Amino acid sequence: MKIKVDGISKQFGNKQILKSINLEIEPNRIYGLLGRNGAGKSTLLNILTDRIFPNGGSVTVDGETIHESDELLGKMYLMSEVNLYQKRSRLQDLFKATRLMYGGFDDVYAKHLCDAFGLNPKLRFGQLSTGYRTIFKLIIALSLPVDFVFLDEPILGLDANHRELFYKELLDSYSQHPRTFVISTHMIEEIANMIEHVFVLEKGEILVDDDVDHMLSQAYVITGPGETVDSYTEGLNIIGSESLGNLKGNYVFGSLNDDREIPDTIQISRMDLQKLFIHLTSEGSTVE
Ligand SMILES: Nc1ncnc2c1ncn2[C@@H]1O[C@H](COP(=O)(O)OP(=O)(O)OP(=O)(O)O)[C@@H](O)[C@H]1O
């Protein structure tokens, strides 16, 4: 089962939020959906799961429009900041209701997760702190028998220990039952090792649609004396730079010119995903 997003556009009032987005989401992969605040990530995830309608374009799964198929929508789950639950409902009853809605729910795994996170399922939703509301929603997302799990800012309010635990549980769960996860978060460093493919949304458009390894294999930091760095990187795709006294670092995205001799005084190292994202999405940078 593959999701195909074809020419999706969305306007709110006269503001164009998404501009003809095209992408494909393959089975059994972990994706990162990255973008600055207001880039349109939640809007896209809401359209993918039919919570809001686009102004143009289509979302299909193996050729079938999701909008017309409850069966396909039942294979997707979007966990988002929105609280869909009544405050007085007990968590254990919400688990049961979720089972009825989706036709399945892994109670044993949900219990394991409740124990691991220290969440008492007898509590009412309204009694939970912000972090535990997130944990409850994550438990639902991980325990459902769906093929596509969309997580919109899944670590809202989680402390560092709970974030670590969530990443570990997600990977364990993925290796036991491979399915697709699309994770939208600003904690890029923390998920960088987990995601295989990345979509970067910038001002309503897809700026990057690439495997993480491939993307990072062309992301370099060239450091050394300012003049030498500038002359070595001349004509390359420089997406940012930093200076400290006479020392300079130019961030290059794209291939280096192999014919160019590397001066002894400069150093070439790899960029990490977070740095690459920051420089790609800062004003004035370009992707080639
Ligand atoms: N229901 C709505 N009505 C009007 N404007 C909206 C609505 N929902 C979203 N927007 C606007 O659309 C733009 C994109 O919002 P969206 O929530 O998709 O961004 P995002 O990438 O998820 O941002 P963040 O990282 O800050 O959560 C924003 O300018 C937002 O104000």
Ligand as a Chemical Component Dictionary entry (heavy atoms), coordinates in Angstrom:
data_LIG
# 
_chem_comp.id                   LIG 
_chem_comp.type                 NON-POLYMER 
_chem_comp.pdbx_formal_charge   0 
_chem_comp.three_letter_code    LIG 
# 
loop_
_chem_comp_atom.comp_id 
_chem_comp_atom.atom_id 
_chem_comp_atom.alt_atom_id 
_chem_comp_atom.type_symbol 
_chem_comp_atom.charge 
_chem_comp_atom.model_Cartn_x 
_chem_comp_atom.model_Cartn_y 
_chem_comp_atom.model_Cartn_z 
_chem_comp_atom.pdbx_ordinal 
LIG N1  N1  N 0 -8.088 26.414 10.386 1  
LIG C1  C1  C 0 -7.250 27.365 9.983  2  
LIG N2  N2  N 0 -7.718 28.584 9.611  3  
LIG C2  C2  C 0 -6.883 29.550 9.173  4  
LIG N3  N3  N 0 -5.546 29.404 9.069  5  
LIG C3  C3  C 0 -5.025 28.228 9.431  6  
LIG C4  C4  C 0 -5.838 27.148 9.906  7  
LIG N4  N4  N 0 -5.044 26.093 10.181 8  
LIG C5  C5  C 0 -3.775 26.500 9.901  9  
LIG N5  N5  N 0 -3.764 27.784 9.450  10 
LIG C6  C6  C 0 -2.569 28.525 9.030  11 
LIG O1  O1  O 0 -1.846 27.743 8.110  12 
LIG C7  C7  C 0 -0.454 27.920 8.269  13 
LIG C8  C8  C 0 0.199  26.567 8.411  14 
LIG O2  O2  O 0 -0.197 26.006 9.652  15 
LIG P1  P1  P 0 0.238  24.543 10.100 16 
LIG O3  O3  O 0 -0.330 24.341 11.448 17 
LIG O4  O4  O 0 -0.076 23.585 9.022  18 
LIG O5  O5  O 0 1.833  24.718 10.175 19 
LIG P2  P2  P 0 2.917  23.778 10.871 20 
LIG O6  O6  O 0 4.007  23.582 9.853  21 
LIG O7  O7  O 0 2.292  22.556 11.414 22 
LIG O8  O8  O 0 3.425  24.745 12.024 23 
LIG P3  P3  P 0 4.005  24.469 13.513 24 
LIG O9  O9  O 0 5.347  23.826 13.339 25 
LIG O10 O10 O 0 4.128  25.857 14.038 26 
LIG O11 O11 O 0 3.017  23.630 14.247 27 
LIG C9  C9  C 0 -0.280 28.853 9.452  28 
LIG O12 O12 O 0 -0.051 30.150 8.951  29 
LIG C10 C10 C 0 -1.601 28.766 10.175 30 
LIG O13 O13 O 0 -1.887 29.979 10.829 31 
# 
loop_
_chem_comp_bond.comp_id 
_chem_comp_bond.atom_id_1 
_chem_comp_bond.atom_id_2 
_chem_comp_bond.value_order 
_chem_comp_bond.pdbx_ordinal 
LIG N1  C1  SING 1  
LIG C1  N2  SING 2  
LIG C1  C4  DOUB 3  
LIG N2  C2  DOUB 4  
LIG C2  N3  SING 5  
LIG N3  C3  DOUB 6  
LIG C3  C4  SING 7  
LIG C3  N5  SING 8  
LIG C4  N4  SING 9  
LIG N4  C5  DOUB 10 
LIG C5  N5  SING 11 
LIG N5  C6  SING 12 
LIG C6  O1  SING 13 
LIG C6  C10 SING 14 
LIG O1  C7  SING 15 
LIG C7  C8  SING 16 
LIG C7  C9  SING 17 
LIG C8  O2  SING 18 
LIG O2  P1  SING 19 
LIG P1  O3  DOUB 20 
LIG P1  O4  SING 21 
LIG P1  O5  SING 22 
LIG O5  P2  SING 23 
LIG P2  O6  DOUB 24 
LIG P2  O7  SING 25 
LIG P2  O8  SING 26 
LIG O8  P3  SING 27 
LIG P3  O9  DOUB 28 
LIG P3  O10 SING 29 
LIG P3  O11 SING 30 
LIG C9  O12 SING 31 
LIG C9  C10 SING 32 
LIG C10 O13 SING 33 
# 
